[in-house]
Amino acid sequence: MSAASYDDGLTARELYRFFRAGEEETLALRGVSLRVARGETVAVVGPSGSGKSTLLSCLAGLDEPSGGDVHVDGVRISHRPETERARLRARHIGVLLQTRNLLPHLSARDNVRLAQGAVRGRPAASAEALLEQVGVWERRHALPRQLSGGELARAGLAVALANSPSVLLADEPTGELDGGTEQLVLQMLRDRAQDGCAVLIVTHSAEAVRIADRVIALDDGRATETAEASAGMSGPNVREIRHVSG
Ligand SMILES: Nc1ncnc2c1ncn2[C@@H]1O[C@H](COP(=O)(O)OP(=O)(O)OP(=O)(O)O)[C@@H](O)[C@H]1O
């Protein structure tokens, strides 16, 4: 991989993540390399326990890989103190987690404002505009527990987009959504990519795979080319499933 490829988007090289819990040792990532350019949507698929969430956490700087490195827009985010990773994440990355990344004691609007850095004086109007974009403006004063699953997913997306990220990482963004809401969330992710964001979606959803430009299949901590990854999941936008592991 040439140095030039670090310039923008997301680059991970030879990621390893080792866990030890008591006697038990797990190598959750075994040399995963990938690249998501700005403007691209990449789906990561794989069976339960294959390392998808671990990979996303390492890419987001929420977790530290045991080996390898992660660059975002040419800046290394891995192997730095947690506070620095958080600062870089706030500047470059939007993260949509299965837990929907909303603080429980803040309204939907205040969650977005917090992610925008409202403390540094950004106008509240843009938080409202973002909530309007994702279709939950009417629910802006509601707490997360007062939102339906679909509303929560959309508010979570507004939070993930609040810092205008150049890299957007989403863990099962359409997990429990009805078909209509799933389409809306996927369309928004796709639109972001078209606006120049590098979008990576960890997913079990055939629909999410269908909208992806590329699909990366994880199996037992390795990114591999597998026929199973595309079984019943191929679509017009799935142009390749390629080997990305070292
Ligand atoms: N904090 C941890 N401590 C110990 N082992 C862990 C930890 N986090 C993940 N693992 C292990 O690492 C492996 C990969 O887990 P991970 O959650 O990344 O898989 P996944 O593909 O996201 O699974 P799922 O689709 O079920 O969410 C699993 O064997 C899991 O038990």
The ligand as a Tripos MOL2 file, in Angstrom:
@<TRIPOS>MOLECULE
LIG
   31    33     1     0     0
SMALL
NO_CHARGES

@<TRIPOS>ATOM
      1 N1        -13.7300   -7.2730   25.3270 N.pl3     1 LIG1
      2 C1        -13.5580   -8.5300   24.9170 C.ar      1 LIG1
      3 N2        -12.9290   -9.4270   25.7120 N.ar      1 LIG1
      4 C2        -12.7530  -10.7100   25.3070 C.ar      1 LIG1
      5 N3        -13.1530  -11.1790   24.1060 N.ar      1 LIG1
      6 C3        -13.7850  -10.3200   23.2810 C.ar      1 LIG1
      7 C4        -14.0310   -8.9610   23.6390 C.ar      1 LIG1
      8 N4        -14.6850   -8.3640   22.6160 N.ar      1 LIG1
      9 C5        -14.8460   -9.2920   21.6570 C.ar      1 LIG1
     10 N5        -14.2980  -10.4740   22.0640 N.ar      1 LIG1
     11 C6        -14.2540  -11.7190   21.2780 C.3       1 LIG1
     12 O1        -13.7170  -11.3960   20.0110 O.3       1 LIG1
     13 C7        -14.3920  -12.1210   18.9860 C.3       1 LIG1
     14 C8        -14.9780  -11.1590   17.9810 C.3       1 LIG1
     15 O2        -16.0450  -10.4580   18.6140 O.3       1 LIG1
     16 P1        -16.8820   -9.3200   17.8550 P.3       1 LIG1
     17 O3        -17.8650   -8.7640   18.8270 O.co2     1 LIG1
     18 O4        -15.9480   -8.3950   17.2010 O.co2     1 LIG1
     19 O5        -17.6360  -10.1760   16.7380 O.3       1 LIG1
     20 P2        -18.8250   -9.7560   15.7570 P.3       1 LIG1
     21 O6        -18.4740  -10.2940   14.4210 O.co2     1 LIG1
     22 O7        -19.0710   -8.3010   15.8690 O.co2     1 LIG1
     23 O8        -20.0550  -10.5630   16.3620 O.3       1 LIG1
     24 P3        -21.6360  -10.2290   16.3170 P.3       1 LIG1
     25 O9        -22.0600  -10.3050   14.8690 O.co2     1 LIG1
     26 O10       -22.2300  -11.3470   17.1370 O.co2     1 LIG1
     27 O11       -21.8440   -8.8800   16.9380 O.co2     1 LIG1
     28 C9        -15.4130  -12.9880   19.6790 C.3       1 LIG1
     29 O12       -14.8500  -14.2590   19.8920 O.3       1 LIG1
     30 C10       -15.6460  -12.2820   21.0030 C.3       1 LIG1
     31 O13       -16.0450  -13.1850   22.0030 O.3       1 LIG1
@<TRIPOS>BOND
     1     1     2 1
     2     2     3 ar
     3     2     7 ar
     4     3     4 ar
     5     4     5 ar
     6     5     6 ar
     7     6     7 ar
     8     6    10 ar
     9     7     8 ar
    10     8     9 ar
    11     9    10 ar
    12    10    11 1
    13    11    12 1
    14    11    30 1
    15    12    13 1
    16    13    14 1
    17    13    28 1
    18    14    15 1
    19    15    16 1
    20    16    17 2
    21    16    18 1
    22    16    19 1
    23    19    20 1
    24    20    21 2
    25    20    22 1
    26    20    23 1
    27    23    24 1
    28    24    25 2
    29    24    26 1
    30    24    27 1
    31    28    29 1
    32    28    30 1
    33    30    31 1
@<TRIPOS>SUBSTRUCTURE
     1 LIG1         1 GROUP 0 **** ****
